[in-house]
Amino acid sequence: MSHNQLDAKSQAWSALFSEPMSELVQRYTASVFFDRRLWKADIQGSLAHAEMLAAQGIISAQDGADIHRGLQQIAQEIEAGTFEWKLALEDVHLNIEARLTQLVGDAGKRLHTGRSRNDQVATDVRLWLRDEIDGLIALLRELQGALVEVAERHIDVILPGFTHLQVAQPVSFAHHLLAYVEMFARDEERLRDVRRRTNRLPLGSAALAGTTYPLDRERVARTLGMVDDDGQPQLCLNSLDAVSDRDFAIEFTAAASLIMVHISRLSEELILWMSQNFGFVRLADRFTTGSSIMPQKKNPDVPELARGKTGRVVGHLMGLITLMKGQPLAYNKDNQEDKEPLFDTVDTVRDTLRIFIDMIGGERDPATGERSGGLTVNREAMEAAARKGFATATDLADYLVRKGVPFRDAHETVAAAVRHAAGLGVDLADLPLADLQRFHPAIEADVFQALTLQGSVQARNTVGGTAPEQVRRQIARHRARLG
Ligand code: ARG
């Protein structure tokens, strides 16, 4: 660490300090190696602030123009990789400001008028997160679209639905996939909701109490696109709260955790389904790996990792929420610890969604827009599994109810028939009519229609049920919603 760098930093506050920081403390307190990722938002915020300062006559038009020019150049330098990030300058904000002053002199030193790093960093994180949320919403919609496409091709494919991982009732594979579409649709709603509270402007709160300069906060909010659906500027309206709370980051991480929990449940099913005992689906080879010792293996590494990374994101939620607890008003340096978990959450969710879009839906041909190479479905294996485990037992009970038998009695009757069939090692549908009639005289030849997988699925024709008619209706609704 050169003395020059230390000097550069002590200039950022004042001559009050008589002793340089030790190198370890400097590394401990610096954030530039991770928060430099906020550079675009930082420059965007500074441009809006400077433009407003000039418009309000707080700095001269010339200073405003110089700041603008300097910040543009810095953006180019960062983009080109020629910007020199200095640990001694602690964070992204001080690095950019120091370079600005180097480039444009006193005008650069005027940029920080009426501003503190406290409202600056809160603004940067909000701007950055807002744009990342938009990217995640787009990906979530793409994943829903991919699931709907696969569902549409498999409306009449039947697999066993499970409760307690025991065969319960037959369901359409499309219906099963659409369950995940519902989950991801709610995740999308949650992200939109978080976005509203994220997209509010802290700038103008200064260090904690507001500032003595006649700032026009609404102008800055408009410049930064921090407006509601009606174009009204959205400001944080208490300066102490504005610089200190990170609840928007916490609720984002909570929404992200739920996305991952849904991904994790889907992963768990994919892992089960592609195991030899199920054999329901195959993932394209590019999502699996072999074993170094067992030549026959194809391991579902991607879904397993996604399930694992869910723990990581939920961990970030715990980290952030614990970070906030016990902090007195207003800003405390603890909050610098908000960034790495937040960044990692965004990266993890983004990569996971991108991989799942491809793994489920396949790669999209840029020319035709068609996807290929996604999930392969083994319809025979699914249906064979649905024929095991007496998946249509409820249908026999419902059949008896239609013949006037009270449901509880019908339930008892069917239980006895299942026990009998299990003893013979056959399905209910394999029992001769005379056998079935021994359990209840109301049973007639039309019972076999109720006992088929197709009959069972078709009969569940209530809104939100698994009958093809209902599934088609939901697919149409999702298609209209997803555009
Ligand atoms: N790097 C700091 C952070 O991320 C910026 C704000 C610093 N403010 C302060 N008063 N030390 O939180």
Residues whose N, C-alpha, C, O or C-beta is under 5 A from the ligand:
A	BS01	LIG	S31 D91 R117 N118 V121 N335 Q336
